[in-house]
Amino acid sequence: MPEGPEIRRAADKIARKLLDRVIEEASFGLPRLRPFERELSGQRVTKIDTRGKAMLIHFENALSLYSHNQLYGRWYVRARDSYPKTNRSLRVALHTAESSALLYSASDIEVLDGSGVAAHPFLSKLGPDILDEDVSRSDILEQLRSPRFRNRSTGSLYLDQAFVAGIGNYLRSEILYAARVHPSQKPSQLTAAQQRRLAEQTLVIGNRAYETGGITNAPRLVNRLKKQGLKRHRYRHAVFGRAGLPCYRCSSPIEKTTVASRRLYVCPACQGV
């Protein structure tokens, strides 16, 4: 499933082609949305933003297109009426005079007015967004120390979008590793210094993944590994997907486990309790 950084990068790509431009034609592959084709065609796109793993495309008539890619959804940005070769099902097509933004395979799609956005069952429950420029380390620290979250294991907490929005499976493993926190530990079991480090690394790793297109290792380490001839899948992450391989810090074998029904990777030495 695409995580917050991937959705934000998709939104950036769409914005370069659609923002402040008129949608000459909007079409939907889901029958329940087809009544909105006329309402969105001829409208100018005023803003494109993301909230966690969801995207909102706003139009000048105060309607917004909400989409969540879930496991298989994917946005393409193409020249007008140029479609990719794919077996996926086209769900949304937004055409300007020159470009087309196309969403395939997703089914969690809605057209909402302002009150609909505010009351949306997913959006209304989101915690602070990992990529929001206004979210600080103090905001994450407040979440970690709150009665609602402080006594949950970090391994499950870091998939809860009500805690912090935009974190998914690979970011969870990478953040906990960077902060040297074991997924079995609860925020309430961490020292104040450990809590601050975890809050800081939550934002550092999330923003690094956005800036680099999903690479969570520090640039210096990435450069060193590239010089050794490693391919992207080997230098991209510190622990995620690296079961059995040596930790880049201490050389201990990375271990794979399952938390909240999803795979998670740890270094038993660096993240030992």
Secondary structure by P-SEA (a helix, b strand, c coil): cccaaaaaaaaaaaaaccccccccbbbbcccccccccccccccccccccccccbbbbbccccbbbbbbbccbbbbbbccccccccccccccbbbbcccbbbbbccccbbbbbcaaaaaacccccccccccccccccaaaaaaaaacccccccccccccccccccccccaaaaaaaaaaaccccccccccccaaaaaaaaaaaaaaaaaaaacccccccaaaaaaaaaaccccccccccccccccbbbcccccbbbbbbcccbbbbbccccccc
